[in-house]
Amino acid sequence: MDDTQIGERDRRGDWAPKARIAYPPVLTWPAKPVAALRWIFGWPGYFMPWNMLYFLVALVVWVYLSPPMQAMADLDPLWIAYLLARNAAIVAVFFGAFHLRLYVQRAQGDRFKFNARWPSRDSGQFLFRNQTLDNLTWTFASAIPIWTAFEVLMLWVAANGYVPQVTFVDNPVYFVVLLVLVPVLRDLHFYAIHRAIHWPPLYRMAHNVHHRNVNPGPWSGLSMHPIEHILYFSGVLVFLLIPFHPLHVLSVLIHTALSPAPGHAGFERIEVGDKTSIKTHCYAHYLHHKYFECNYADGMFPLDRWFGTFHDGSPEAKARMKERLRNRSRARTRPT
């Protein structure tokens, strides 16, 4: 597949799509109902392929790979250790598949790869002077245990009936609507905590670990400081306030845990055949890793546009970002 048909390379060999980043046609005026429905139910769109994949993984995990609810009423180390091992295996398989195909086998070379360079293997900013080993360490030593801790808490609460719960039989409309809204909840929560950890004290304390990955790969997605992991997975706590089913908890946590893999793949598309590819939708977030001060949201809501931090990949957007940063710097240094 020829990536020059939909993108172009600069003098350094970095690739970028020709099409500018755009928001889905759901919060536009005048309204575009046909375009909105096409995006919601089409491919690619709201459900397909990624959000549907995360839901199906969550469904399989709940039906086949979770202990009985009555067993989780007690904080038995055995079922907690099982969840920890299960989650580690899910991450190893899912993230490992991206890394194996794109970075070990290099099955599509550098086609659709944003940064011409490959992950660093000799940089003092990473643990072991190796970007991939650094990312793996933060993922398995911090992300997975903290993800599991949130899951244990929520399932233990549910098993003991400490909060209101709902079933599909009792309230099918609410049950389904809440599942459908999982990506919306995730997008809003991610934007809120992402802006928070760019506050300079929190950035220096925690978020800089993630931003060392200027040239991210799949394993960079969950490579974070434990403080950031706690904030990142905390979106599931919303179910302490509203009725839920354990499947809702797993849907949020699986979405939170797995979506960073394609989101940090470093490739605009993943080839699955000679003429077929799947979009990762990670260009906006790649620009955030490249420039730091733009595209804080995942892109479902035009939050960055509303707050003046949107970068659509164009030279004009880059110029606006630089001017915004210059103005902010002048404001900070202006004598009072």
C-alpha positions in Angstrom: 0.0 0.0 0.0 1.4 3.4 -1.0 1.3 5.9 1.9 2.1 8.8 -0.5 -1.4 8.7 -1.8 -2.9 10.0 1.5 0.1 11.5 3.1 3.5 13.2 2.6 7.0 13.1 4.1 9.1 16.1 5.2 12.8 16.5 4.8 13.5 14.4 7.9 11.3 11.5 6.6 8.5 12.1 9.0 5.1 11.2 7.5 1.8 13.1 8.0 -1.6 12.6 6.5 -2.7 15.2 4.0 -6.2 15.4 5.4 -6.5 17.6 8.4 -7.8 16.3 11.7 -11.5 17.0 12.1 -14.1 16.4 14.8 -17.0 14.0 14.3 -20.2 15.6 12.9 -22.2 15.3 16.1 -21.8 18.7 17.8 -22.0 21.0 14.8 -24.3 23.8 13.8 -26.3 23.7 11.6 -26.9 20.1 12.6 -26.0 17.3 10.2 -28.2 14.4 11.3 -27.4 12.1 8.3 -23.6 12.6 8.7 -23.9 12.1 12.4 -25.7 8.8 12.0 -23.3 7.7 9.3 -20.4 8.3 11.8 -22.1 6.7 14.7 -23.0 3.5 12.9 -20.5 3.5 10.0 -16.9 2.3 9.6 -14.9 4.0 10.9 -17.1 5.6 13.5 -18.3 5.7 17.0 -18.8 2.0 17.4 -16.5 0.5 14.8 -13.9 -0.8 15.0 -12.2 0.1 18.2 -15.1 0.8 20.7 -16.9 -2.4 19.6 -13.7 -4.4 20.1 -13.2 -3.1 23.6 -16.8 -3.9 24.5 -16.5 -7.4 23.1 -13.3 -8.0 25.1 -15.0 -6.7 28.2 -18.0 -9.0 27.6 -15.8 -12.1 27.1 -13.8 -11.1 30.3 -17.0 -10.8 32.3 -18.7 -14.0 31.0 -15.7 -16.3 30.8 -12.8 -14.8 32.7 -14.2 -13.4 36.0 -14.7 -15.1 39.3 -18.3 -15.6 40.5 -19.7 -12.5 42.2 -20.3 -14.4 45.5 -16.5 -15.3 45.6 -15.6 -11.6 45.4 -17.6 -10.6 48.5 -14.4 -11.4 50.5 -11.0 -9.9 49.7 -9.4 -13.3 49.1 -5.8 -13.0 47.8 -6.5 -15.9 45.4 -9.1 -14.2 43.2 -7.2 -10.8 43.4 -4.1 -12.5 42.2 -6.1 -14.2 39.4 -7.4 -10.8 38.2 -3.9 -9.4 38.3 -2.6 -12.3 36.2 -5.5 -12.1 33.8 -5.1 -8.4 33.2 -1.4 -8.8 32.6 -2.1 -11.5 30.0 -4.7 -9.3 28.3 -2.2 -6.4 28.0 0.6 -8.7 27.0 -1.4 -10.1 24.1 -3.1 -6.9 22.9 -0.2 -4.5 23.2 2.3 -7.2 22.2 0.4 -7.8 19.0 0.8 -4.1 17.9 4.4 -4.1 18.9 5.2 -7.4 17.3 3.7 -6.5 13.9 4.8 -2.9 13.7 8.1 -2.7 15.6 9.6 -6.2 15.7 8.5 -7.7 12.4 8.1 -4.2 10.9 5.6 -5.9 8.6 4.7 -2.6 6.9 8.1 -0.9 7.2 7.7 2.8 7.8 4.5 3.2 5.8 2.1 5.5 7.6 4.6 5.9 10.4 4.6 9.5 11.7 8.2 9.6 13.1 10.9 8.3 10.8 12.9 7.1 13.8 12.3 3.9 15.7 12.1 3.7 19.5 15.2 4.8 21.3 17.6 2.1 22.5 20.4 4.4 23.9 18.8 7.3 25.7 19.5 8.2 29.3 16.0 9.6 29.8 14.6 6.0 29.8 15.0 3.2 32.4 17.7 0.8 31.2 18.5 3.4 28.4 15.9 1.6 26.3 12.5 3.1 25.5 10.7 -0.2 25.1 12.0 -1.7 28.3 11.2 1.5 30.1 7.6 1.4 28.8 7.2 -2.3 29.7 8.4 -1.6 33.2 5.9 1.2 33.9 3.1 -0.9 32.3 3.6 -4.1 34.2 4.9 -2.7 37.5 2.4 0.1 37.8 -0.4 0.3 35.3 -1.7 -3.3 35.6 -1.6 -3.4 39.5 -3.4 -0.1 39.7 -6.0 -1.1 37.1 -6.5 -4.3 39.0 -6.9 -2.4 42.3 -9.7 -0.3 40.9 -11.3 -3.5 39.5 -11.1 -5.3 42.8 -12.6 -2.3 44.7 -15.6 -2.0 42.3 -16.3 -5.7 42.1 -16.0 -6.1 45.9 -18.4 -3.2 46.3 -20.8 -4.8 43.9 -20.6 -8.2 45.4 -21.5 -6.8 48.8 -24.3 -4.7 47.5 -22.9 -1.5 48.9 -24.1 0.6 46.0 -27.2 0.3 43.8 -27.0 -2.1 40.8 -28.9 -2.7 37.7 -29.4 -5.7 35.4 -30.4 -6.0 31.8 -33.6 -7.8 32.7 -34.7 -5.2 35.2 -33.9 -2.1 33.1 -32.7 -3.0 29.6 -32.8 0.6 28.3 -30.6 2.1 31.1 -28.3 -0.9 30.9 -27.6 -0.5 27.2 -27.5 3.3 27.2 -24.9 3.2 29.9 -22.8 0.8 27.9 -23.1 2.9 24.8 -22.0 6.0 26.7 -18.8 4.4 28.0 -16.6 6.1 25.3 -18.2 9.4 26.1 -17.5 9.1 29.8 -14.0 8.1 29.0 -13.4 11.1 26.7 -14.7 13.6 29.2 -12.7 12.1 32.1 -9.5 11.8 30.1 -9.6 15.4 29.1 -10.2 16.6 32.7 -7.3 14.6 34.2 -5.1 15.3 31.2 -5.4 19.0 31.7 -4.8 18.6 35.4 -1.5 16.6 35.0 -0.2 19.3 32.7 -0.3 21.7 35.7 3.5 22.3 36.2 3.9 20.7 39.7 2.0 17.6 38.6 3.7 17.5 35.3 7.2 17.5 36.9 6.1 15.0 39.6 4.4 12.5 37.3 3.3 13.3 33.8 6.8 13.8 32.5 7.3 10.0 32.6 4.8 9.6 29.9 6.0 12.6 27.8 9.5 11.2 27.6 7.9 9.3 24.7 8.2 12.0 22.1 8.2 9.2 19.5 5.6 6.9 21.1 5.0 3.3 20.3 2.3 0.9 21.5 3.9 0.2 24.9 4.2 4.0 25.5 0.4 4.1 26.0 0.4 2.9 29.6 3.9 4.0 30.4 3.0 6.5 33.2 4.0 7.4 36.8 1.8 5.7 39.4 0.2 9.0 40.3 -1.0 9.4 36.7 -2.2 5.7 36.6 -4.4 6.4 39.7 -5.9 9.5 38.0 -6.1 7.7 34.6 -8.1 4.7 35.9 -10.2 6.7 38.4 -13.0 7.3 35.8 -14.5 4.0 36.9 -15.4 5.6 40.3 -18.3 7.3 38.7 -20.2 4.1 39.3 -20.1 4.7 43.0 -22.6 7.5 42.2 -25.0 5.8 39.8 -26.5 2.3 39.5 -24.3 -0.1 37.5 -23.7 -3.7 36.5 -20.2 -5.2 36.8 -20.1 -5.3 33.0 -20.2 -1.5 33.0 -17.2 -1.5 35.3 -15.3 -3.9 33.1 -16.2 -2.0 30.0 -14.8 1.3 31.3 -11.6 -0.4 32.7 -11.0 -2.4 29.5 -11.5 0.6 27.4 -9.2 2.6 29.6 -6.5 -0.1 29.6 -6.5 -1.1 25.9 -7.3 2.1 24.0 -3.7 3.5 24.5 -2.3 0.7 22.3 -3.7 2.0 19.0 -3.7 5.5 20.4 0.1 5.4 20.7 0.9 3.1 17.8 2.9 5.7 16.0 1.2 4.8 12.7 -1.8 6.4 11.1 -2.9 3.0 9.7 -2.3 -0.7 10.3 -2.2 -2.7 7.2 -4.1 -6.0 7.3 -3.8 -6.9 3.6 -2.4 -5.6 0.3 -5.2 -3.1 -0.1 -6.8 -2.9 3.4 -5.8 -1.0 6.4 -7.4 0.1 9.7 -7.1 3.7 11.0 -5.6 4.0 14.5 -7.0 7.6 14.9 -3.8 8.5 16.8 -2.5 11.4 14.8 -4.1 14.0 17.1 -2.5 12.4 20.1 0.8 12.0 18.3 0.9 15.7 17.8 0.3 16.1 21.6 3.4 14.0 22.2 5.3 16.0 19.6 4.3 19.5 20.8 3.0 18.9 24.4 0.7 21.9 24.4 -2.2 20.8 22.2 -4.8 18.1 21.7 -5.5 17.2 25.3 -8.7 15.4 24.5 -9.2 12.1 22.5 -11.3 13.9 19.9 -14.9 12.9 20.3 -15.9 16.3 21.8 -14.4 19.5 20.4 -13.0 20.4 23.8 -9.6 21.5 22.4 -11.3 23.7 19.9 -13.5 25.3 22.6 -10.5 26.0 24.8 -8.1 27.1 22.1 -5.7 24.1 22.1 -6.7 22.3 18.9 -4.0 21.3 16.4 -5.3 19.9 13.2 -1.9 19.1 11.7 -1.7 22.1 9.5 1.1 24.8 9.4 -1.6 27.3 10.4 -2.4 25.4 13.5 1.2 25.1 14.4 1.6 28.9 14.0 -1.4 29.5 16.2 0.0 27.2 18.9 3.3 29.0 18.9 1.6 32.4 19.1 -0.6 31.2 22.0 2.5 30.0 23.9 4.4 33.3 23.2 1.4 35.2 24.6 1.3 33.0 27.6 5.0 33.5 28.2 4.7 37.3 27.9 1.8 37.3 30.4 3.9 35.4 32.9 6.9 37.7 32.6 5.0 41.0 32.4 5.8 43.1 35.4 2.9 43.9 37.8 
